[in-house]
């Protein structure tokens, strides 16, 4: 009887301590598939009953809006302090610093909107890749931050941005290539050999200035390609040689084109702020000729920089036109919206999808809310105040770093302050 009782207790341990039944690394911007979605399960996402506990706070992340990348028990991120950009690694169990590597003079932001890096570190095996606000791209050893190679997108490649906010792109690793967007009349995109930084190709047919979005990789009509937003358009670039396969000019693109595009099968969804809205296009190919056709273009979603997620056929995110929105992906129809007047008390900000839940983070205060990802309306499951605000003063004082969920932990950042919460 005692043996049976002990076996029963052992079987109950995962339930009793809330062990994550499925955990993921978060190795790059917007996660494994660059879609802002986590597939982790067994998490506490019912905050009205019990809020997650704060495990640790790291206070030396410096200035910048880079969000963390996580592999196993190591977190990688960028920041700047004392006029220097740096990259650092933390132990995710304790928040202890593993190493820190200075990279060079910090990027001084436009109108003091927050100095330092904007993009996430991209992890690939034993190496890290990152782009700093001034346009420098680095390859480093993950074990200690040792520099392996670096390039300057402005000085070496004539890079040009659409405006003055600084490079915000997170580099994309695909096979042996590193893909990024210097912009300008020498080619909007460039592919480097990830091992040595040698140039493999540039987009000789696409010469737009760079925007602030990060590219994604897709396989469409049997052709591997990179989809990226520029100052003027959304475009598809052949992975093998940088050839421009297709492009669609988007009227109204201006100032800062930021959100990452979403691709499903042969359709591409794009949204941005500054009164633009959203666009869905469908792609087809006959022989070697590509055709891009508009499915819809409307203002049911106009997302500036908090990003959107696609869950079960619906787009979720904050629209400058109508607040938090659920939009039918295929038709563009607005299923519901919360309105901009603040009825729900969670304003404009970033969104992260975890299973069938949304974690929404308001930019002005950092306030977080969990809601169901449901076409039946805004259904909130609790909220949590931001634990503490930075003392670094900027023009806007916004919480613009996107939250991250990895291995049962929630990571939040406000410049020099980086917080880790237990979601198990």
Residue pairs with C-beta under 8 A, 6 or more apart in sequence:
13 19
14 21
14 42
17 424
18 42
18 44
18 424
19 42
19 408
19 424
20 40
20 41
20 42
20 43
20 407
20 408
20 423
20 424
21 41
21 42
22 39
22 40
22 41
22 42
23 40
23 406
23 407
23 408
24 31
24 32
24 38
24 39
24 40
24 406
24 407
25 32
25 70
25 71
25 72
25 123
25 406
25 407
26 32
26 38
26 68
26 69
26 70
26 404
26 405
26 406
27 69
27 70
27 71
27 122
27 123
27 124
28 34
28 69
28 120
28 121
28 122
28 123
28 170
28 172
28 173
29 67
29 69
29 119
29 120
29 122
29 170
29 214
29 260
30 36
30 214
30 260
30 307
30 402
31 37
31 38
31 404
34 172
34 214
34 216
34 260
35 262
35 309
35 310
36 260
36 307
36 308
36 309
36 351
36 352
36 353
36 402
37 309
37 310
37 311
37 352
37 353
37 354
38 352
38 353
38 354
38 355
38 405
38 406
39 355
40 354
40 355
40 405
40 406
40 407
40 408
41 355
42 408
42 424
43 354
43 355
43 405
43 408
43 423
43 424
44 50
44 52
44 423
44 424
45 354
45 355
45 357
45 359
45 370
45 381
45 423
46 370
46 381
46 382
47 370
47 381
47 382
47 383
47 384
48 380
48 381
48 382
49 382
51 382
51 384
52 384
52 410
52 421
52 422
52 423
53 421
53 422
54 387
54 419
54 420
54 421
54 422
55 95
55 409
55 420
55 421
55 422
56 94
56 95
56 419
56 420
57 95
57 387
57 388
57 417
57 418
57 419
57 420
58 90
58 95
58 97
58 417
58 418
58 419
58 420
59 416
59 417
59 418
60 79
60 81
60 88
60 97
60 416
61 77
61 79
61 88
61 413
61 415
61 416
61 417
61 418
62 79
62 80
62 81
62 86
62 116
62 415
62 416
63 79
63 80
63 81
63 106
63 114
63 115
63 116
63 392
63 415
63 416
64 78
64 79
64 80
64 114
64 115
64 116
64 117
64 118
64 133
64 415
65 114
65 116
65 117
65 118
65 168
65 400
65 401
65 413
65 415
66 77
66 78
66 79
66 116
66 117
66 118
66 119
66 120
66 121
66 130
66 401
66 413
67 77
67 120
67 401
67 402
67 403
67 404
67 411
67 413
68 75
68 76
68 77
68 120
68 121
68 404
68 406
68 411
68 413
68 418
69 75
69 76
69 77
69 120
69 121
69 122
69 123
69 128
69 404
70 76
70 92
70 404
70 406
70 407
70 409
70 411
71 123
71 142
72 92
72 407
73 91
73 92
73 93
73 407
74 89
74 90
74 91
74 92
74 98
74 142
75 89
75 90
75 91
75 92
75 411
76 87
76 88
76 89
76 121
76 123
76 128
76 142
77 87
77 88
77 90
77 120
77 121
77 413
77 418
78 85
78 86
78 87
78 88
78 116
78 117
78 119
78 120
78 121
78 130
78 132
79 85
79 86
79 88
79 116
79 117
79 415
79 416
80 86
80 106
80 107
80 115
80 116
80 117
81 106
81 416
83 105
83 106
84 102
84 103
84 104
84 105
84 106
85 102
85 103
85 104
85 105
85 106
85 107
85 116
85 117
85 132
85 133
85 134
86 100
86 101
86 102
86 103
87 100
87 101
87 103
87 121
87 128
87 130
87 138
87 140
87 145
88 97
88 98
88 99
88 100
88 101
88 145
89 97
89 98
89 99
89 100
89 142
89 145
90 96
90 97
90 98
90 418
91 98
92 406
92 407
92 409
92 420
95 418
95 420
99 144
99 145
100 145
101 140
101 144
101 145
101 146
101 147
103 132
103 136
103 138
103 147
104 132
104 134
104 136
105 134
106 115
106 116
106 133
106 134
107 115
107 116
107 117
107 132
107 133
107 134
107 166
107 167
108 115
109 115
109 116
109 133
109 165
109 166
109 394
110 163
110 164
110 165
110 166
111 395
112 394
112 395
113 165
113 394
113 395
113 396
114 392
114 394
114 396
114 400
114 415
115 133
116 133
116 415
117 130
117 131
117 132
117 133
118 133
118 165
118 166
118 167
118 168
118 212
119 130
119 131
119 132
119 167
119 168
119 169
119 170
119 171
119 214
120 130
120 170
121 128
121 129
121 130
121 170
122 128
122 129
122 130
122 170
122 171
122 172
122 173
123 129
123 142
124 173
124 194
125 142
126 141
126 142
126 143
127 139
127 140
127 141
127 142
127 148
127 194
128 138
128 139
128 140
128 141
128 142
128 145
129 137
129 138
129 139
129 140
129 171
129 173
129 178
129 194
130 137
130 138
130 140
130 170
130 171
131 137
131 138
131 153
131 167
131 169
131 170
131 171
131 180
132 138
132 167
133 166
133 167
133 168
134 152
134 154
134 166
134 167
135 152
135 153
135 154
135 159
135 166
135 167
135 182
136 150
136 151
136 152
136 153
137 150
137 151
137 152
137 153
137 171
137 178
137 180
137 192
138 147
138 149
138 150
139 147
139 148
139 149
139 150
139 178
139 194
139 197
140 146
140 147
140 148
141 148
149 196
149 197
150 197
151 157
151 192
151 197
153 159
153 167
153 180
153 182
153 183
153 190
154 160
154 182
157 182
157 184
157 186
157 187
157 190
157 202
158 182
158 184
158 185
158 186
159 167
159 182
159 183
159 184
159 210
160 182
160 183
160 184
160 185
160 209
160 210
161 167
161 183
161 209
161 210
161 211
161 212
162 183
162 209
162 210
162 211
162 212
162 230
162 231
162 253
162 254
162 255
162 256
162 257
163 255
163 256
165 212
165 256
167 210
167 212
168 212
168 258
169 180
169 181
169 210
169 212
169 213
169 214
169 215
170 214
171 178
171 179
171 180
171 214
172 178
172 179
172 180
172 214
172 215
172 216
172 217
172 226
173 179
173 194
174 217
174 224
174 226
174 239
175 239
176 193
176 194
176 195
177 191
177 192
177 193
177 194
177 200
177 239
178 191
178 192
178 193
178 194
179 189
179 190
179 191
179 215
179 217
179 226
180 189
180 190
180 192
180 215
181 188
181 189
181 190
181 210
181 211
181 215
181 228
181 230
182 188
182 189
182 190
182 210
183 208
183 209
183 210
183 211
183 230
183 231
184 207
184 209
184 210
185 207
186 202
186 207
187 202
187 203
187 204
187 206
187 207
187 242
188 203
188 206
188 207
188 208
188 209
188 210
188 228
188 230
188 235
189 202
189 203
189 206
189 215
189 226
189 228
189 237
189 242
190 199
190 201
190 202
190 203
191 199
191 200
191 201
191 202
191 242
192 198
192 199
192 200
193 199
193 200
200 242
201 241
201 242
202 242
203 237
203 242
203 243
203 244
204 242
205 243
205 244
206 230
206 235
206 237
206 244
206 247
208 230
208 231
208 232
208 233
209 230
209 231
210 230
210 231
211 229
211 230
211 231
211 253
211 256
211 257
211 258
212 256
212 257
212 258
212 305
213 228
213 229
213 257
213 258
213 259
213 260
213 261
214 228
214 260
215 226
215 227
215 228
216 226
216 227
216 228
216 260
216 261
216 262
216 263
217 224
217 225
217 226
217 227
217 239
218 224
218 225
218 226
218 227
218 236
218 263
218 268
219 225
220 236
220 263
220 265
220 266
220 283
220 285
221 266
221 283
221 284
221 285
221 290
223 238
223 245
223 285
224 238
224 239
224 240
225 236
225 237
225 238
225 239
225 245
226 236
226 237
226 239
227 234
227 235
227 236
227 237
227 261
227 263
227 268
228 234
228 235
228 237
228 261
229 235
229 253
229 257
229 259
229 261
229 270
229 272
230 257
231 253
231 257
232 249
232 250
232 253
233 247
233 248
233 249
233 250
233 253
234 247
234 248
234 250
234 261
234 268
234 270
234 279
234 281
235 244
235 245
235 246
235 247
235 248
236 244
236 245
236 246
236 247
236 268
236 283
236 290
236 292
237 243
237 244
237 245
238 244
238 245
245 290
246 283
246 290
246 291
246 292
247 292
248 279
248 281
248 292
248 294
250 270
250 272
250 276
250 279
251 276
252 274
252 275
252 276
252 277
253 272
253 276
254 274
254 276
255 274
256 273
256 274
256 304
256 305
257 272
258 272
258 273
258 304
258 305
259 270
259 271
259 272
259 303
259 304
259 305
259 306
259 307
259 308
260 307
261 268
261 269
261 270
262 268
262 269
262 308
262 310
262 315
263 269
264 310
264 329
266 282
266 283
266 284
267 280
267 281
267 282
267 283
267 295
268 280
268 281
268 283
269 278
269 279
269 280
269 310
269 315
269 329
270 278
270 279
270 280
270 281
271 277
271 278
271 279
271 301
271 302
271 303
271 308
271 315
271 317
272 302
272 303
272 304
273 302
273 303
273 304
273 305
273 320
274 304
275 299
275 302
275 320
276 302
277 297
277 298
277 299
277 300
277 301
277 302
277 321
278 297
278 298
278 299
278 300
278 301
278 302
278 303
278 315
278 327
278 332
279 294
279 296
279 297
280 294
280 295
280 296
280 297
280 329
280 330
280 332
281 292
281 293
281 294
281 295
282 292
282 293
282 295
283 290
283 291
283 292
283 293
284 290
284 291
284 293
285 291
295 330
295 332
296 331
296 332
297 332
298 332
299 319
299 321
300 319
300 321
300 322
300 325
300 327
300 332
300 333
300 334
301 308
301 315
301 317
301 319
301 321
301 325
301 327
301 334
302 319
302 320
302 321
303 317
303 318
303 319
303 320
304 320
304 348
305 350
305 400
306 317
306 318
306 348
306 349
306 350
306 351
306 361
306 363
306 402
307 317
307 350
307 351
307 402
308 315
308 316
308 317
308 351
309 315
309 316
309 317
309 351
309 352
309 353
309 358
309 373
310 316
310 329
311 353
311 356
311 358
311 373
312 356
312 373
313 328
313 329
313 330
314 326
314 327
314 328
314 329
314 335
314 373
314 375
315 325
315 326
315 327
315 328
315 329
316 324
316 325
316 326
316 327
316 351
316 353
316 358
316 373
317 324
317 325
317 351
318 324
318 325
318 347
318 348
318 349
318 351
318 360
319 325
319 337
320 340
320 348
321 340
322 334
322 337
322 338
322 339
322 340
323 337
323 338
323 339
323 340
323 341
323 344
324 337
324 338
324 344
324 346
324 360
324 371
324 378
325 334
325 336
325 337
325 338
326 334
326 335
326 336
326 337
326 374
326 375
326 377
327 333
327 334
327 335
328 334
328 335
328 375
335 375
336 375
336 376
336 377
336 378
338 344
338 346
338 378
344 369
344 378
344 380
345 367
345 383
346 360
346 362
346 367
346 369
346 383
347 362
347 363
347 364
348 362
348 363
348 364
349 360
349 361
349 362
349 363
349 364
349 399
350 360
350 361
350 363
350 400
350 402
350 403
351 358
351 359
351 360
351 361
352 358
352 359
352 361
352 402
352 403
352 404
352 405
353 359
353 373
354 405
356 372
356 373
356 374
357 370
357 371
357 372
357 373
357 381
358 370
358 371
358 372
358 373
359 368
359 369
359 370
359 403
359 405
359 410
360 368
360 369
360 370
360 371
361 367
361 368
361 399
361 402
361 403
361 412
362 368
362 369
362 399
363 398
363 399
363 400
364 398
364 399
365 385
365 386
365 399
366 385
366 386
366 389
366 399
366 412
366 414
367 383
367 384
367 385
367 386
368 383
368 384
368 385
368 386
368 403
368 412
369 380
369 382
369 383
369 384
370 380
370 381
370 382
370 383
371 378
371 379
371 380
371 381
372 379
372 381
386 399
386 412
386 414
387 412
387 419
388 414
388 417
388 419
389 397
389 414
389 417
390 414
390 415
390 416
390 417
391 416
392 415
392 416
399 412
399 414
401 412
401 413
401 414
403 410
403 411
403 412
404 410
404 411
405 411
405 423
408 422
408 423
408 424
409 420
409 421
409 422
409 423
410 420
410 421
410 423
411 418
411 419
411 420
411 421
412 418
412 419
412 421
413 419
